[in-house]
Amino acid sequence: MALTLTGGLEAQTVAAPPSPSKPLVTRNHPVMPVPAWILFCKQRPEECAVNPSEPATITLTPQAWGMLTRINRQVNGTIRPMTDIEHWGVADRWDSAEDGYGDCEDYQLVKRKRLVEAGFPRRVLRMTAVIDENGEPHAVLMVRTDRGDFILDNKHDAILPWRRTGYIYLQREDSTGSIWVSLGEAFTSHVATTIAPVPRIAREASARPGQTPGFR
């Protein structure tokens, strides 16, 4: 895919894309999306609509990699962390951090919006529910490329292949945008040695309506 970037950032020097890695394989069956995602999509359907004619992956050119790294870094440095309980008085709410405050999923939604505005197909930018290194629910943005699946995260500015994040992968948006699919609790060897077993409430956090303890 030829990526057309806007906003003046493409003139800056960019680093070479990373080496290829294996993509994350799904279990190919639908699951209940995160309840707060369902509400977010009802309130902002334009942010959840996916054009099925768009490519499911992009070619990770130096230009595209540079845009990903810059937007990830810029959003991480712009939004101030605040839990949904502190911010909204509820356990879990997905929003676009218009007031400059948010938690993990809000960071990723802002990145997703800016990347779409820069020319990335929304179909390659998948909101993803994981369990982090502390055994807590966490949301990241997965970018599907010809070099593998890479993770944009608010915990650090480095964009990593999914296998190097130390997370357990629960589910993500499907390529159609209308459903989410299981990732089968895929994990790296690092996670297997540091989080065993995964707490049941965390493992089910993104699949059971009304019982989400909140993403961080």
N, C-alpha and C positions, 0 to 999 in steps of 0.2 A: 504494500500500500504506500502511496506517496502522501506524506503528511504535510499539510499546509499549516504553518504556524503563524500566529498573529501576536501583536502586542509589543513588538520591538525587542523581545528577548533573544530572538534567533541570531542576532548579530554578535552576541557574546561568545567567548571561547568556551567550547564544551569538551568534556573528557570522552575518551573512547568507550563504547558500550562494553559491558562485562562479557565474559566467556559464556557460551551456551550452557544451559542446565536443563534437566528433565522437567517437564510441566507437571503440575499436580493433577492426578487423575481423579475424577469424581466417581461416586457410586451409581450415578445415572438414575437416581430416583428422587422425586420431589419430596421436600420436607416443609414443615410450617416455618415461614420466615420469622425473624425476630418481630415480636408484636409491635414494638416501637417503629420498626420499618414500615409495617402495614399502615400505621397511622400517618407517618411521614408522607407516604405515597398518596394517601387520600387527600392530604392537605396540599401537596405539591406534586401532582401527577406528571408535570413536565420534567421533573428531576428523575423520574423513574421510568419514563418511556424509552424503549430501546427499539431502534430501527433494525429489523431482522435482515435487511439487505446489507448492513454494514459488515465489514470483516470481523471475524471472531478473534483475530490476533493482528498485531501490527509488526512491521519490520522495524527492529530496534536499531535505527540509524544513530550516528553521533548527535544529530540534531534532536531527534526524539528523546534520546537519553539525557541530553543536556536540559531539555525542557522539564522532564520528569524530576531530575535532581534539583533544579532551581525552584520549582513550585513546591516540592516536598519541603525543602529547607525554608522557603519564604513563609509558607503557611504555619509550619512548626514554630517559627519565630514571631509570628503575628498574633496568634490566638493564645490567650492566657488560660491555663487549665483550671477547670471548676467542675465539680461533680454535678450531676443532674439534681440531686437532692438539694445542694446549695443553690443551684441556679434556678431551678423550676419548682422545687418542692416535691418532685416525683422520683421514683427509682430509676426510670429509664425513659429518656426522650431524645429522639434524633432530630437535629435541627442544623441550621447553616451558620450558626455563630455570628449573626449580624451585629451583635453588641460586643463582639471581641472576646467572648468567653465560651468555653465548651469543654467536652470531654472527648474521648478517643474517636467516637463515630462522627462527631461534629467536625473534627479536623479532616477526616477522610472525605466527608461530603463536600467540604469547601475545596479540597484538592480536586475531587472529581469534577466539580463545576468549573473550576479554572482550566483544567485540562481539556474539557469539552469545548470551552470557549477558545482554547488555543488550537483546536483542530483535531483532537483525539476522538475517535468514535466512542460513544458511551458504552457500546457493547464490549469493548475490551477492558473497561474499568469496572471491576466487580467488587462490590462491598462484600466483606468476608468476616465471619464470626469465628474466633479462635479462643483457646485457653492460653493465657500467657505463662511466663516462667514462674509466676507466683500461684498458679492454679486458679486465676480469676478470669471471668469473661472479658474479652477485649475485641475491638473491631479494627480491622485494617483495610487498606485498599489494595486489591490484587490487580496488577496490570499483565494482561496476557500478550506475549510477544513470540516472535519466531525463535527467540533465544531462551524461552522458558517463562515461567510465571514469577514476577517480581513483586515485592511487598513495600508499599509506602506506609510508614508508621509514624505516629506522633512521639514515640519514645526516643527516637534518634533520627538523625538526618540521613544516615546511610540507607540506600535502597538495596535490599538483599534478596537473593533467590529465596523462595519460600522455605527450602530445606535448611537454610542457615539462620532462621529467625529464632529457633528454640521454642516454637509454639506448637500446640495441637490444633489441627484444623477441623472444624465442625461442619460448616456449611458456607455456601456463597450464592450470590445471584446466578441464575442460569443465563444462558446467552440470549434468551428471549426477554429477560427483564421481568416477566410476569410471575415466575416462581423461583424458589431457591432449591438447591440440590445438596445432597449429603456429600461430605468429603471423607466420611468414614473414620474420623478421628486420626487422620494421618499425622505423623509426628517425625521429628528428627531423633537421632540417637541421643542428642543432648537432653531433649525433653524426657526421653524414656528413663534417663538416669536421675533426673532432678524432680520429676513430678510423677509419682507412682503411689497409689493410683490417682486418677483425676477425680476430684470431688464430684459426687453425683449431681449436686445442685449446679455446679459450674458446667458439667457435661451437658446438662439438659437446658441450660439457661437460654439458648437461642432457639429452642424448639417447642417450648411449652407456654402457651399464652397465659398471661396473668401471673407468671412466676419468675419473671426475669429480674435478677437481683441488681442489674445495672452494669453497663459496660464502662471500662475505665481507660 
